[in-house]
Amino acid sequence: MRLRDSRTIGLIVPDNTNPYFAEVARGIEEACFRAGYTLFLCNSDQSLDKEAAQARVLYDKRVDGVLIFNASDASIATVQWLLQREVPVVIVERRLSARGVDCVISNNRDGVRQAMRYLAGLGHRRVACLLRAADVSHYAERLAAYRACVAELGLVQDPALIRIGVTSHADGQWAAGELLSSKDPPSALFCFSDTIALGALRGAVLAGRKVPEDVAIVGFGNIAMSGFTEPPLTTVALAVGSMAVRFLLQRIKSPADRLKRARIRVIPTRLVVRESSAGATPRRVAVAIRT
């Protein structure tokens, strides 16, 4: 097995203009630098074709290993292409089954449980969730946990409260506005990314709702900006970057171990409570009970 030794690592993210990926990339770059490696950053733009093209570029640059926030679960073809060329790969924030490929993921289910139990404890019964996709592993885990919590906590089960295909600030603004202008609006919005939540904050304002007096909003990611919104955003904090780098360096430095059984490391999540969430008002509780 040939050992590449360029002291470089590749990182493929869906979109480095997304504040979450930008901040994670910054943390990964710092961890690489401390270990004596330089980081090459590439965007997949959620495209499998572009993701594969970026993998080929990184291979041509002779990187020692690649970290991937894969575009979808179908990214296995790109991962296998790299493995066939003896390039170690670690998947970040996704689950992907491939021999010798480690996955470092947040405890998405527990993060959702923390947020949902917190909202239920405040009296919220109609809790909407907004997410990008249900066919990517980490979003699927969050959605499954949301549905389980709705049933477990006795909250209102309404398919109209689940909005899939919400990807950007603009989407979050639109989805929040539509939900809050409906006949039976939710008393809380649980956004499965802080990017969506930032848009939802604006959407609530445009719908004439006050946060948190009229609607509570919770995000996922704890990006730096979330502490400086108005009001500051309650969100689920994630921390996967340094462990992903550690796993990749172990694979890089031990070529004989690269085809050994894959490891999955689940990183704890933490609910950060700020001013965007508060208890359900009597008016909102009454709306929820009528449903």
C-alpha positions as CSV (number, residue, x, y, z in Angstrom):
1,M,0.0,0.0,0.0
2,R,1.5,3.3,-1.1
3,L,1.8,6.1,1.5
4,R,1.0,9.6,0.2
5,D,3.0,12.3,2.2
6,S,2.1,15.8,1.0
7,R,1.2,17.0,4.5
8,T,-2.1,18.1,3.0
9,I,-5.8,17.2,3.7
10,G,-8.8,17.8,1.6
11,L,-12.2,18.9,2.9
12,I,-15.4,18.8,0.8
13,V,-18.4,20.7,2.2
14,P,-21.8,21.4,0.6
15,D,-21.4,25.2,0.8
16,N,-18.8,27.2,2.6
17,T,-21.0,30.3,2.4
18,N,-23.2,28.5,4.9
19,P,-22.0,29.9,8.3
20,Y,-22.1,26.4,9.9
21,F,-19.8,24.8,7.3
22,A,-17.6,27.9,7.3
23,E,-17.1,27.7,11.1
24,V,-16.6,23.9,11.0
25,A,-14.1,24.3,8.2
26,R,-12.2,26.9,10.2
27,G,-12.0,24.6,13.2
28,I,-10.8,21.7,11.0
29,E,-8.2,24.0,9.4
30,E,-6.9,24.9,12.8
31,A,-6.7,21.3,13.9
32,C,-4.9,20.4,10.7
33,F,-2.4,23.2,11.2
34,R,-1.6,22.1,14.7
35,A,-0.9,18.7,13.4
36,G,1.4,20.1,10.7
37,Y,-1.0,19.8,7.7
38,T,-2.4,22.2,5.2
39,L,-6.1,22.1,4.3
40,F,-7.6,22.3,0.8
41,L,-11.3,23.4,0.9
42,C,-13.8,22.4,-1.8
43,N,-17.5,22.9,-2.3
44,S,-19.9,20.3,-3.7
45,D,-22.9,22.6,-3.9
46,Q,-25.0,19.6,-2.9
47,S,-24.1,18.1,-6.3
48,L,-22.9,14.5,-6.5
49,D,-21.2,15.2,-9.8
50,K,-19.3,18.2,-8.4
51,E,-18.5,16.3,-5.3
52,A,-16.9,13.6,-7.5
53,A,-15.0,16.2,-9.5
54,Q,-13.7,17.8,-6.4
55,A,-12.5,14.4,-5.1
56,R,-10.6,13.9,-8.4
57,V,-9.0,17.3,-8.0
58,L,-7.9,16.5,-4.4
59,Y,-6.5,13.2,-5.6
60,D,-4.5,15.0,-8.3
61,K,-3.2,17.3,-5.6
62,R,-1.9,14.2,-3.8
63,V,-3.7,15.0,-0.5
64,D,-3.0,12.5,2.2
65,G,-6.6,12.1,3.1
66,V,-10.1,13.6,2.6
67,L,-12.8,14.7,5.0
68,I,-16.3,14.8,3.4
69,F,-19.6,16.3,4.4
70,N,-21.2,14.2,1.7
71,A,-23.9,15.7,-0.6
72,S,-26.2,12.7,0.0
73,D,-26.1,9.0,0.9
74,A,-25.4,8.3,-2.7
75,S,-21.9,9.7,-2.2
76,I,-20.7,6.2,-1.6
77,A,-19.4,6.0,-5.2
78,T,-17.1,9.0,-4.6
79,V,-15.8,7.5,-1.3
80,Q,-15.1,4.1,-2.9
81,W,-13.3,5.8,-5.8
82,L,-10.9,7.5,-3.3
83,L,-10.5,4.3,-1.3
84,Q,-9.6,2.3,-4.4
85,R,-6.7,4.8,-4.9
86,E,-5.5,4.3,-1.3
87,V,-6.8,7.7,-0.1
88,P,-8.2,7.5,3.5
89,V,-11.6,9.1,4.0
90,V,-13.6,10.2,7.0
91,I,-17.3,11.2,6.7
92,V,-18.4,14.1,8.8
93,E,-22.0,14.6,10.1
94,R,-23.3,11.8,7.9
95,R,-23.6,8.0,8.2
96,L,-22.2,6.1,5.2
97,S,-21.4,2.4,5.2
98,A,-18.1,1.6,3.6
99,R,-15.2,-0.6,4.8
100,G,-12.4,1.4,6.4
101,V,-14.4,4.7,6.4
102,D,-14.9,6.3,9.7
103,C,-17.9,8.5,10.5
104,V,-17.9,11.3,13.0
105,I,-21.4,12.5,13.7
106,S,-23.3,14.5,16.2
107,N,-25.8,12.8,18.5
108,N,-28.7,14.2,16.4
109,R,-31.4,12.2,18.2
110,D,-30.4,13.4,21.6
111,G,-30.1,17.0,20.4
112,V,-33.6,16.8,19.0
113,R,-34.9,15.2,22.3
114,Q,-33.3,18.0,24.4
115,A,-34.9,20.7,22.3
116,M,-38.3,19.0,22.1
117,R,-38.5,18.2,25.8
118,Y,-37.5,21.8,26.5
119,L,-40.3,23.2,24.3
120,A,-42.9,20.8,25.7
121,G,-41.8,21.7,29.2
122,L,-42.6,25.3,28.3
123,G,-46.1,24.3,27.3
124,H,-45.8,24.1,23.5
125,R,-48.0,21.5,21.8
126,R,-47.9,22.6,18.2
127,V,-44.2,22.4,17.3
128,A,-43.3,22.7,13.6
129,C,-40.0,21.4,12.2
130,L,-38.2,22.8,9.1
131,L,-35.5,20.9,7.4
132,R,-33.6,20.6,4.0
133,A,-34.2,16.9,3.2
134,A,-35.4,13.7,4.7
135,D,-33.1,11.4,2.6
136,V,-29.8,12.5,4.1
137,S,-28.8,10.5,7.2
138,H,-28.4,13.3,9.7
139,Y,-31.6,15.0,8.7
140,A,-33.4,11.6,8.7
141,E,-32.2,11.0,12.2
142,R,-33.4,14.4,13.4
143,L,-36.8,14.0,11.7
144,A,-37.2,10.5,13.2
145,A,-36.4,11.9,16.7
146,Y,-38.8,14.8,16.2
147,R,-41.7,12.4,15.3
148,A,-40.8,10.1,18.2
149,C,-40.8,13.1,20.6
150,V,-44.1,14.3,19.3
151,A,-45.7,10.9,20.1
152,E,-43.8,10.4,23.4
153,L,-44.7,13.9,24.7
154,G,-48.3,13.9,23.6
155,L,-47.8,16.9,21.2
156,V,-50.0,17.6,18.2
157,Q,-49.3,15.3,15.3
158,D,-50.0,17.2,12.1
159,P,-48.2,16.5,8.8
160,A,-48.6,20.2,7.9
161,L,-46.1,21.0,10.7
162,I,-43.3,19.2,8.9
163,R,-41.7,21.4,6.1
164,I,-39.1,19.6,4.0
165,G,-37.1,21.4,1.3
166,V,-36.1,24.4,3.4
167,T,-32.5,25.0,2.7
168,S,-31.6,28.7,3.0
169,H,-32.3,31.9,4.9
170,A,-34.9,32.8,2.3
171,D,-36.6,29.4,2.5
172,G,-36.7,29.7,6.3
173,Q,-38.3,33.1,6.1
174,W,-40.9,31.9,3.6
175,A,-41.7,28.7,5.5
176,A,-42.0,30.5,8.8
177,G,-44.3,33.1,7.3
178,E,-46.5,30.5,5.7
179,L,-46.8,28.4,8.9
180,L,-47.5,31.4,11.1
181,S,-50.1,32.8,8.7
182,S,-52.0,29.5,8.6
183,K,-55.4,28.8,10.3
184,D,-53.7,26.8,13.1
185,P,-50.2,28.2,13.5
186,P,-47.6,26.5,15.6
187,S,-46.4,28.0,18.8
188,A,-42.8,27.0,18.2
189,L,-40.6,26.5,15.2
190,F,-37.8,23.9,15.4
191,C,-35.4,24.5,12.6
192,F,-32.9,21.7,11.8
193,S,-30.2,24.3,11.0
194,D,-29.3,27.7,12.3
195,T,-29.4,29.0,8.7
196,I,-33.0,28.1,8.5
197,A,-33.7,29.5,11.9
198,L,-32.2,32.9,11.0
199,G,-34.6,33.1,8.1
200,A,-37.4,32.0,10.4
201,L,-36.7,34.9,12.7
202,R,-37.2,37.3,9.9
203,G,-40.2,35.4,8.6
204,A,-41.9,35.8,12.1
205,V,-41.3,39.5,12.0
206,L,-42.8,39.8,8.5
207,A,-45.8,37.8,9.7
208,G,-46.4,40.2,12.5
209,R,-45.3,37.8,15.2
210,K,-43.0,38.6,18.1
211,V,-40.3,36.2,19.1
212,P,-40.6,34.6,21.7
213,E,-43.9,36.2,22.9
214,D,-45.9,34.9,19.9
215,V,-43.7,32.1,18.7
216,A,-40.6,30.3,20.0
217,I,-37.8,29.5,17.5
218,V,-35.0,27.0,18.0
219,G,-32.1,26.2,15.7
220,F,-29.5,23.5,15.2
221,G,-25.7,24.2,15.0
222,N,-24.9,27.0,17.4
223,I,-23.1,29.1,14.8
224,A,-21.4,32.3,16.2
225,M,-24.1,34.5,14.7
226,S,-26.8,32.7,16.7
227,G,-25.8,34.6,19.9
228,F,-26.1,38.0,18.2
229,T,-29.5,37.8,16.5
230,E,-32.5,39.7,17.8
231,P,-33.5,38.0,20.0
232,P,-30.5,35.6,20.5
233,L,-31.3,32.2,19.2
234,T,-31.8,29.1,21.3
235,T,-30.0,26.3,19.4
236,V,-28.4,22.8,19.7
237,A,-24.6,23.0,19.8
238,L,-22.5,20.7,17.7
239,A,-18.7,19.9,17.8
240,V,-17.4,17.4,15.3
241,G,-14.4,18.9,13.6
242,S,-11.5,18.1,15.8
243,M,-12.5,14.4,16.2
244,A,-12.9,14.1,12.5
245,V,-9.3,15.3,12.0
246,R,-8.0,13.0,14.7
247,F,-9.7,9.9,13.0
248,L,-8.3,10.9,9.6
249,L,-4.8,11.4,10.9
250,Q,-4.9,7.9,12.5
251,R,-5.9,6.4,9.2
252,I,-3.2,8.4,7.3
253,K,-0.4,7.4,9.7
254,S,-1.4,3.7,9.8
255,P,-1.8,2.5,6.2
256,A,-2.1,-1.1,7.2
257,D,-5.2,-0.2,9.2
258,R,-7.1,1.5,6.4
259,L,-9.2,-1.4,5.4
260,K,-10.1,-2.4,9.0
261,R,-13.6,-2.1,10.3
262,A,-15.0,1.4,10.1
263,R,-15.5,3.3,13.3
264,I,-18.5,5.6,14.2
265,R,-17.9,8.2,16.8
266,V,-21.0,10.0,18.1
267,I,-20.3,13.4,19.6
268,P,-22.6,14.7,22.3
269,T,-24.9,17.7,21.6
270,R,-25.9,20.4,24.0
271,L,-29.0,22.7,24.0
272,V,-28.0,26.3,24.4
273,V,-31.0,28.3,25.7
274,R,-31.2,31.9,24.7
275,E,-34.0,34.5,24.4
276,S,-35.7,33.2,21.2
277,S,-37.7,30.6,23.2
278,A,-40.2,31.1,25.9
279,G,-43.3,29.4,27.3
280,A,-46.5,29.2,25.2
281,T,-48.9,32.0,25.9
282,P,-52.5,31.2,26.8
283,R,-53.7,32.3,23.4
284,R,-51.3,29.9,21.6
285,V,-52.1,27.1,24.0
286,A,-55.8,27.6,23.2
287,V,-55.1,27.4,19.5
288,A,-53.1,24.1,19.9
289,I,-55.9,22.6,22.1
290,R,-58.6,23.3,19.6
291,T,-56.6,21.2,17.1
